[in-house]
Amino acid sequence: MDSLYWRRSSHSSDQGGNCVEVAHPIGGVAARDSKNPHGGVLVFDRSRWGSFLDAVRRGVLEHD
């Protein structure tokens, strides 16, 4: 995953907030925490990425 080009939303700031970086491996989408780039990575195929974003937008995912 280190060879991928990771992008952060233009809405993110450099103030240490909650930022997600996204990359596009062949056939999918990868997401990681910008504060911990060597930590875990979520990898989705394109259709599941769309479903994940929809769930985030609707606020149906639980978080700590």
C-alpha positions in Angstrom: 0.0 0.0 0.0 3.0 2.3 0.4 3.4 2.7 -3.4 -0.2 4.1 -3.8 -0.9 7.8 -4.2 -2.9 8.8 -1.1 -5.2 11.9 -1.2 -6.8 13.9 1.5 -10.0 15.9 1.1 -9.5 19.6 0.4 -12.0 20.1 3.3 -9.4 18.6 5.7 -7.0 20.9 7.6 -3.5 20.4 9.0 -4.7 21.1 12.5 -4.6 17.5 13.6 -8.2 16.8 13.0 -9.9 13.6 11.9 -8.7 13.1 8.3 -9.1 10.2 6.1 -6.8 9.6 3.1 -8.0 7.6 0.1 -6.1 5.8 -2.7 -7.2 3.8 -5.7 -5.5 0.4 -6.1 -6.6 -1.5 -9.2 -10.3 -2.3 -9.0 -10.9 -0.8 -5.6 -10.6 2.0 -3.0 -8.4 2.1 0.1 -8.9 4.3 3.1 -6.6 5.1 6.1 -6.2 7.5 9.0 -3.9 10.3 8.0 -2.5 10.5 11.6 -1.4 6.9 11.4 -0.4 6.2 7.8 1.4 2.9 8.7 -1.6 1.6 10.6 -4.6 -0.3 9.3 -6.1 0.2 5.9 -9.7 -0.5 4.8 -9.9 -1.8 1.2 -13.2 -2.0 -0.7 -14.2 -3.0 -4.1 -15.9 -0.1 -5.9 -19.5 -1.1 -5.3 -18.9 -1.7 -1.6 -17.1 1.7 -1.3 -20.3 3.3 -2.6 -22.3 1.4 0.0 -19.9 2.4 2.8 -20.1 6.1 1.8 -23.9 5.9 1.8 -23.9 4.4 5.3 -21.5 7.2 6.5 -23.7 9.9 5.0 -26.8 8.4 6.6 -25.1 8.2 10.0 -25.9 4.5 10.5 -22.3 3.4 11.5 -21.4 3.2 15.2 -18.1 4.7 16.3 -16.2 5.3 19.6 
